[in-house]
């Protein structure tokens, strides 16, 4: 393909999941793209390198089952030609019925394929002002201070913030394999051993661990972070409940963890034939199986306290941590005030937002909004009307949510079936059966949409 000399160039800010997907979608439709990524010269504190689409919190893209929201959204993205979902399939690691990837291999593949496309120019530079012309802003949860200020000026209103946390990684060879055991919940057929490792606690071990975790020293917080932790909402935002640091959960009540990330239900210990009192689950983090992450164990403890407290976990007494947990700021806009369901700004239709900064949460949601923003930006440049997916699809429902949510209480949203319209026959069905039928409807409606997509007009 020869690069156009007459068509406008699409500028994309941010080379994460949303930005990389947006670049690919625009380029595959014949639109030249300049993709700006400030890493590795200007790092974020959470990223490790300079590859596009680097994963920083976990290596899992969620369930692949079609009666689970992430599974439906990934099915939609595959049908829509997502580059990143294809790259994830090519770099998958064992994770039961979830899609987990070798993070380094995944990012390297996205970087290589994006860099080879003749219409994509990757520019390694920090952008500190809003560029002119068609634009996708996909700078993610760690947007630089200068660009954050420029976005705030663009919107004419302050940002919202919440504080996200990263789980530690341990070296597989330092796990005590005599203590941990493989198991899937309830012994799922086809997974006799399971793809997760389970570190079992008895009641006394659990009590000592929760006490130590609740009392452990945390990294010093900035003044505004302290206010956030006290639940004070003074224009700086609040914790995102779906990703609380594990020590905050431990402080809420003694049993909080046992009913949350340390839930033992269905995880039979083959040595006792019973469920343990609690478990910490470990998930394989790379293809080689040399790294495991502590599932649900995002934290802001100091490094020395992570070493001390997390080595109280049965099976991790001699664990070597290759990445420690940390908490970082996440930036997102008040999308119901500013965005259309096409992901365009209401006041400046040539500017699109995508990814976490737009108010979606989760890797697959970021990819999905990047896909739609890149597609609609390409249509805009080509003189075509923007598109909105049916609200019965998971992507359409996510975009509808960030467009129609209450601006006064808006927080990022993950894909979930609660966003989809109910089925007429839903009353007598169980939850999974309803989800399965909603997924069937979504994929059928997506096929109909692709045959003759309706255009969107702002009301």
Phi, psi and omega per residue, in radians:
X1 nan 2.340 3.135
X2 -1.658 2.331 -3.107
X3 -1.147 2.315 -3.141
X4 -1.159 2.491 3.080
X5 -1.837 -0.131 -3.081
X6 -1.923 -0.439 -3.076
X7 -1.355 2.508 3.062
X8 -1.059 2.585 3.082
X9 -1.585 2.407 3.051
X10 -1.574 2.207 3.055
X11 -1.672 2.313 3.090
X12 -2.166 2.227 3.124
X13 -1.794 2.013 3.117
X14 1.920 2.145 -3.124
X15 -1.847 0.550 3.061
X16 -1.425 -2.734 -3.097
X17 -1.065 -0.851 -3.092
X18 -1.188 -0.790 -3.106
X19 -1.148 -0.728 3.128
X20 -1.121 -0.731 3.114
X21 -1.160 -0.735 3.128
X22 -1.059 -0.734 3.134
X23 -1.061 -0.798 -3.121
X24 -1.114 -0.748 -3.100
X25 -1.145 -0.686 3.106
X26 -1.200 -0.766 -3.101
X27 -1.138 -0.676 -3.121
X28 -1.192 -0.243 3.076
X29 -1.748 0.228 3.022
X30 1.550 0.227 -3.107
X31 -1.773 2.229 3.083
X32 -1.205 2.499 -3.020
X33 -2.272 2.404 2.903
X34 -1.981 1.947 -3.086
X35 -1.789 1.985 -3.115
X36 -1.654 2.223 3.045
X37 -2.363 2.136 -3.047
X38 -1.390 -0.338 3.094
X39 -1.321 2.650 0.072
X40 -1.573 -0.107 -3.093
X41 -1.095 -0.639 3.114
X42 -2.119 1.744 -3.082
X43 -1.506 2.970 -3.033
X44 -1.821 -0.253 -3.019
X45 1.649 -0.333 3.097
X46 -1.923 -0.557 3.130
X47 -1.395 2.716 -3.130
X48 -1.845 -0.478 -3.043
X49 -2.450 -2.713 -3.064
X50 -2.060 0.060 -3.131
X51 -1.151 2.653 3.036
X52 -1.204 2.688 3.023
X53 0.983 0.661 3.108
X54 -1.232 2.346 3.094
X55 -1.587 2.301 -3.042
X56 -2.047 -0.399 -3.061
X57 -1.774 -0.681 -3.039
X58 -2.748 2.898 3.075
X59 -1.860 0.199 -3.083
X60 -1.803 2.337 3.029
X61 -1.744 0.289 3.029
X62 1.485 -3.112 -3.046
X63 -1.049 2.589 3.032
X64 -1.766 -0.049 -3.100
X65 -1.267 2.497 -3.082
X66 -1.409 0.018 2.964
X67 -1.875 0.385 3.030
X68 -2.184 2.465 -3.045
X69 -1.023 -0.793 3.111
X70 -1.088 -0.582 3.114
X71 -1.149 -0.739 3.095
X72 -1.123 -0.792 -3.103
X73 -1.106 -0.686 3.097
X74 -1.155 -0.637 3.087
X75 -1.105 -0.720 3.085
X76 -1.091 -0.772 -3.112
X77 -1.144 -0.663 3.082
X78 -1.075 -0.734 3.135
X79 -1.172 -0.501 -3.131
X80 -1.519 0.012 3.064
X81 1.433 0.700 3.138
X82 -1.213 2.222 3.047
X83 -1.167 -0.782 -2.995
X84 -1.241 -0.604 3.069
X85 -1.162 -0.663 3.070
X86 -1.114 -0.750 3.107
X87 -1.100 -0.651 3.111
X88 -1.114 -0.732 3.103
X89 -1.076 -0.644 -3.104
X90 -1.295 -0.304 -3.080
X91 -2.141 0.444 -3.041
X92 -1.206 2.566 3.026
X93 -2.049 2.821 -3.123
X94 -1.067 2.263 3.098
X95 -2.733 0.639 3.132
X96 1.111 -2.212 -3.136
X97 -1.692 0.356 3.031
X98 -1.851 2.871 3.038
X99 -1.852 1.833 3.034
X100 -2.003 2.704 -3.026
X101 -2.278 2.786 2.872
X102 -1.322 1.887 -2.984
X103 -0.989 -0.771 -3.122
X104 -1.164 -0.759 -3.131
X105 -1.149 -0.680 3.123
X106 -1.071 -0.912 -3.108
X107 -1.112 -0.682 3.130
X108 -1.105 -0.685 -3.138
X109 -1.167 -0.762 3.099
X110 -1.066 -0.764 -3.119
X111 -1.088 -0.762 -3.121
X112 -1.142 -0.848 -3.092
X113 -1.170 -0.716 3.113
X114 -1.137 -0.710 -3.123
X115 -1.193 -0.443 -3.125
X116 -1.419 -0.321 -3.060
X117 -1.199 2.246 -3.056
X118 -1.146 -0.299 -3.128
X119 -1.736 0.003 -3.127
X120 -1.921 2.113 3.040
X121 -1.928 2.048 3.116
X122 -1.594 2.133 -3.105
X123 -1.957 2.093 -3.118
X124 -1.593 1.516 -3.111
X125 -2.785 2.599 3.060
X126 -1.441 2.301 3.066
X127 -1.755 2.228 -3.051
X128 -1.978 -0.073 3.128
X129 -2.403 2.784 -3.124
X130 -1.334 2.063 -3.130
X131 -1.224 2.786 3.025
X132 -1.388 2.800 3.034
X133 1.533 -3.108 -3.137
X134 -1.010 2.356 -2.951
X135 -2.607 2.394 2.933
X136 -2.010 2.132 3.080
X137 -1.720 1.960 -3.085
X138 -2.394 0.808 -3.020
X139 -1.423 -0.096 2.928
X140 1.332 -2.893 -2.997
X141 -1.264 -0.250 -3.068
X142 -2.113 0.752 3.091
X143 -0.949 2.394 -3.075
X144 -1.100 2.675 -3.120
X145 -0.984 -0.738 -3.095
X146 -1.132 -0.783 -3.136
X147 -1.241 -0.613 3.061
X148 -0.998 -0.750 3.119
X149 -1.107 -0.710 3.137
X150 -1.160 -0.672 3.114
X151 -1.170 -0.708 3.085
X152 -1.033 -0.717 3.099
X153 -1.163 -0.661 3.116
X154 -1.076 -0.764 -3.063
X155 -1.385 -0.438 -3.096
X156 1.296 0.336 3.113
X157 -2.670 2.761 -3.107
X158 -1.234 2.749 3.012
X159 -1.286 2.893 2.914
X160 -1.912 2.684 3.123
X161 -2.387 2.584 2.817
X162 -2.391 3.015 -2.974
X163 -2.069 2.060 -3.027
X164 -1.746 2.779 -3.063
X165 -2.401 2.576 -3.065
X166 -1.908 2.412 3.137
X167 -1.510 2.664 3.127
X168 -1.281 2.792 3.026
X169 -2.040 2.434 3.093
X170 -2.110 2.670 3.112
X171 -1.376 2.218 -3.035
X172 -1.002 -0.693 -3.058
X173 -1.200 -0.196 3.123
X174 -1.744 0.074 3.060
X175 -1.430 2.460 3.096
X176 -1.464 1.746 -3.054
X177 -1.305 -0.125 3.042
X178 -1.394 -0.319 -3.107
X179 -1.808 -0.822 -3.116
X180 -1.245 2.751 3.085
X181 -2.487 2.634 3.097
X182 -1.520 2.372 3.070
X183 -2.917 2.537 2.955
X184 -1.844 2.646 -3.102
X185 -1.031 2.272 3.088
X186 1.095 0.327 3.078
X187 1.021 0.980 -3.090
X188 -0.944 2.320 -3.129
X189 -1.030 2.349 -3.115
X190 1.613 -0.127 3.105
X191 -2.279 1.173 -3.063
X192 -1.078 -0.489 3.139
X193 -1.886 -0.539 3.133
X194 1.568 2.719 -3.130
X195 -1.744 -0.016 3.113
X196 -1.914 2.508 2.989
X197 -1.597 2.503 -3.101
X198 -2.143 2.203 3.097
X199 -1.768 1.884 -2.983
X200 -1.520 2.426 3.083
X201 -1.981 2.435 2.844
X202 -1.562 3.126 -3.015
X203 -1.102 -0.723 -3.122
X204 -1.180 -0.759 3.108
X205 -1.049 -0.744 -3.133
X206 -1.102 -0.779 -3.118
X207 -1.080 -0.763 3.129
X208 -1.139 -0.704 -3.117
X209 -1.137 -0.808 -3.111
X210 -1.118 -0.704 3.112
X211 -1.086 -0.813 3.136
X212 -1.100 -0.712 -3.122
X213 -1.145 -0.754 -3.110
X214 -1.176 -0.514 -3.090
X215 -1.677 -0.075 -3.043
X216 -1.176 2.678 -3.131
X217 -1.348 2.355 3.130
X218 -1.845 2.832 3.038
X219 -1.087 2.555 3.106
X220 -1.034 2.392 -3.140
X221 -1.730 2.575 2.989
X222 -1.179 2.865 -3.096
X223 -1.013 -0.753 -3.094
X224 -1.229 -0.506 3.087
X225 -1.223 -0.650 3.089
X226 -1.089 -0.709 3.097
X227 -1.102 -0.713 3.106
X228 -1.045 -0.811 -3.091
X229 -1.107 -0.532 3.104
X230 -1.387 -0.007 3.131
X231 1.463 0.202 3.138
X232 -1.432 2.180 3.119
X233 -1.888 1.662 -3.079
X234 -2.069 0.779 3.121
X235 1.502 -0.016 -3.114
X236 -1.875 -0.087 3.054
X237 1.791 -3.070 -3.103
X238 -2.464 2.924 3.031
X239 -1.067 2.515 3.006
X240 -1.495 2.030 -2.973
X241 -1.050 -0.486 -3.083
X242 -1.330 -0.126 -3.074
X243 -2.461 0.846 -3.141
X244 -1.287 2.518 2.992
X245 -1.000 2.484 -3.024
X246 -1.123 -0.534 3.135
X247 -1.221 -0.476 3.059
X248 -1.197 -0.715 3.067
X249 -1.075 -0.723 -3.134
X250 -1.084 -0.538 -3.100
X251 -1.382 -0.284 -3.067
X252 -1.238 -0.835 3.131
X253 -2.909 2.668 -3.096
X254 -1.019 -0.550 -3.053
X255 -1.657 -0.021 -3.047
X256 -0.996 -0.813 -3.104
X257 -1.173 -0.648 -3.126
X258 -1.157 -0.368 3.082
X259 -1.813 0.085 -3.139
X260 -2.130 -2.087 -3.064
X261 -1.160 -0.253 3.122
X262 -1.860 0.406 -3.125
X263 -1.111 2.177 -3.086
X264 -1.637 -0.004 -2.968
X265 -0.985 2.220 3.068
X266 1.410 0.017 -3.081
X267 -1.818 1.407 -3.051
X268 -1.257 2.201 3.052
X269 -1.353 2.052 -3.061
X270 -1.093 -0.347 -3.115
X271 -1.415 -0.527 -3.130
X272 -1.876 -0.342 -3.069
X273 1.307 0.196 -3.106
X274 -2.283 2.886 2.984
X275 -1.255 2.450 2.998
X276 -1.260 3.012 3.105
X277 -1.152 -0.625 3.118
X278 -2.819 2.846 3.092
X279 -2.460 2.645 2.820
X280 -1.888 2.206 3.141
X281 -1.660 2.494 3.075
X282 -2.029 2.358 -3.134
X283 -2.073 2.355 3.127
X284 -1.018 2.327 -3.001
X285 -1.910 -0.205 3.117
X286 -2.542 2.872 -3.071
X287 -1.067 -0.625 -3.096
X288 -1.243 -0.263 -3.125
X289 1.267 0.387 -3.112
X290 -1.620 -0.196 -3.106
X291 -2.240 2.482 3.069
X292 -2.321 2.442 3.070
X293 -1.837 2.660 3.135
X294 -1.469 1.886 -2.998
X295 -1.151 2.175 3.095
X296 1.334 0.207 -3.043
X297 -1.871 0.826 2.991
X298 -1.108 2.519 -3.010
X299 -2.708 2.753 3.011
X300 -2.159 0.411 3.070
X301 -1.195 2.706 3.021
X302 -1.113 2.797 -3.125
X303 -1.035 -0.787 -3.109
X304 -1.122 -0.633 3.115
X305 -1.267 -0.608 3.041
X306 -1.063 -0.762 3.111
X307 -1.051 -0.787 -3.087
X308 -1.223 -0.910 -3.008
X309 -1.292 -0.761 -3.082
X310 -1.266 -0.304 3.025
X311 -1.419 0.005 2.951
X312 -1.436 -0.165 3.114
X313 -1.266 2.185 3.134
X314 -0.960 2.172 -3.100
X315 1.734 -0.222 -3.127
X316 -2.028 0.341 -3.095
X317 -1.028 -0.544 -3.141
X318 -2.071 0.436 -3.074
X319 -1.157 2.479 3.016
X320 -1.813 2.122 -3.108
X321 -1.574 2.146 3.123
X322 -1.698 -0.189 2.991
X323 -2.610 2.299 3.098
X324 -1.691 2.676 3.115
X325 -1.211 2.748 3.060
X326 -2.742 2.772 3.091
X327 -1.943 2.465 -3.131
X328 -2.508 2.838 -3.134
X329 -1.293 2.487 3.030
X330 -2.141 2.270 -3.060
X331 -1.908 2.298 3.019
X332 -2.565 2.729 -3.087
X333 -1.638 2.824 3.067
X334 -1.427 1.384 -2.965
X335 -1.002 -0.653 3.133
X336 -1.030 -0.437 3.103
X337 -1.427 -0.408 -2.887
X338 -2.135 -0.384 -2.988
X339 -1.973 2.628 2.922
X340 -1.601 2.903 3.118
X341 -1.193 -0.141 2.997
X342 -1.400 -0.100 -3.054
X343 1.338 0.196 3.016
X344 -1.477 2.650 2.960
X345 -1.175 2.533 3.085
X346 -1.159 -0.731 -3.037
X347 -1.509 -0.456 -3.139
X348 -2.354 1.604 -2.963
X349 -1.180 -0.201 3.119
X350 -1.462 -0.065 -3.124
X351 -1.941 2.234 3.131
X352 -2.019 2.625 2.973
X353 -2.047 2.541 3.131
X354 -2.628 2.729 3.119
X355 1.451 -2.812 -3.036
X356 -1.078 -0.506 3.135
X357 -1.167 -0.345 3.122
X358 -1.497 -0.200 3.099
X359 1.846 0.325 2.969
X360 -1.854 2.761 -3.058
X361 -2.261 2.521 3.111
X362 1.758 2.559 -3.105
X363 -0.957 -0.824 -3.031
X364 -1.216 -0.626 3.058
X365 -1.106 -0.653 3.094
X366 -1.117 -0.819 3.104
X367 -1.029 -0.763 -3.060
X368 -1.109 -0.799 3.139
X369 -1.223 -0.533 3.023
X370 -1.095 -0.734 3.121
X371 -1.050 -0.854 -3.095
X372 -1.180 -0.692 3.128
X373 -1.120 -0.752 3.116
X374 -1.122 -0.715 3.127
X375 -1.120 -0.860 -3.102
X376 -1.223 -0.582 3.076
X377 -1.124 -0.696 3.085
X378 -1.100 -0.732 3.116
X379 -1.098 -0.727 3.120
X380 -1.023 -0.821 -3.131
X381 -1.119 -0.573 -3.124
X382 -1.510 0.106 3.099
X383 1.374 0.361 -3.132
X384 -1.846 2.737 3.135
X385 -1.299 2.556 3.096
X386 -1.207 2.842 -3.074
X387 -2.046 2.629 2.980
X388 -2.221 2.218 3.120
X389 -1.251 2.707 3.131
X390 -0.995 2.506 -3.135
X391 -1.206 -0.182 3.067
X392 -1.425 -0.191 3.026
X393 -1.555 2.720 -3.110
X394 -1.174 -0.687 3.110
X395 -1.160 -0.747 3.093
X396 -1.064 -0.682 -3.140
X397 -1.197 -0.680 3.092
X398 -1.074 -0.803 -3.125
X399 -1.166 -0.620 3.080
X400 -1.122 -0.682 -3.137
X401 -1.078 -0.878 -3.074
X402 -1.236 -0.240 3.093
X403 -1.526 -0.626 -2.968
X404 -1.924 -0.064 -3.091
X405 -1.123 2.849 3.098
X406 -1.238 2.041 -3.130
X407 -1.049 -0.464 -3.087
X408 -1.274 -0.396 -3.113
X409 -2.209 0.297 -3.013
X410 -1.130 2.284 2.980
X411 -2.425 2.747 -3.127
X412 -0.979 2.603 -3.053
X413 -2.227 2.347 2.994
X414 -1.526 2.796 3.020
X415 -1.032 2.324 3.069
X416 -2.801 2.713 -3.063
X417 -1.220 -0.304 3.075
X418 -1.129 -0.295 3.111
X419 -1.412 -0.349 -3.042
X420 -1.495 2.591 3.039
X421 -1.048 2.509 3.123
X422 -1.198 2.743 3.041
X423 -1.486 2.590 3.135
X424 -1.089 -0.595 -3.077
X425 -1.698 0.335 -2.973
X426 -1.250 -0.387 -2.977
X427 -0.996 -0.639 -3.044
X428 -1.737 0.123 -3.060
X429 -1.786 2.649 3.022
X430 -1.304 2.927 -3.049
X431 -1.044 -0.798 -3.105
X432 -1.219 -0.625 3.105
X433 -1.164 -0.708 3.072
X434 -1.066 -0.767 -3.136
X435 -1.088 -0.709 -3.141
X436 -1.094 -0.743 -3.140
X437 -1.234 -0.623 3.064
X438 -1.113 -0.640 3.106
X439 -1.179 -0.735 3.086
X440 -1.043 -0.790 3.112
X441 -1.066 -0.760 -3.116
X442 -1.039 -0.812 -3.091
X443 -1.229 -0.605 3.060
X444 -1.156 -0.761 -3.141
X445 -1.182 -0.554 3.080
X446 -1.146 -0.717 3.102
X447 -1.095 -0.730 3.108
X448 -1.113 -0.729 3.101
X449 -1.041 -0.745 -3.095
X450 -1.224 -0.421 3.082
X451 -1.237 -0.705 -3.127
X452 -2.667 1.402 -3.065
X453 -1.180 2.319 3.077
X454 -1.313 2.603 3.088
X455 -1.486 2.850 -3.122
X456 -2.002 2.426 3.041
X457 -2.261 2.231 3.132
X458 -1.099 2.287 -3.134
X459 -1.432 nan nan
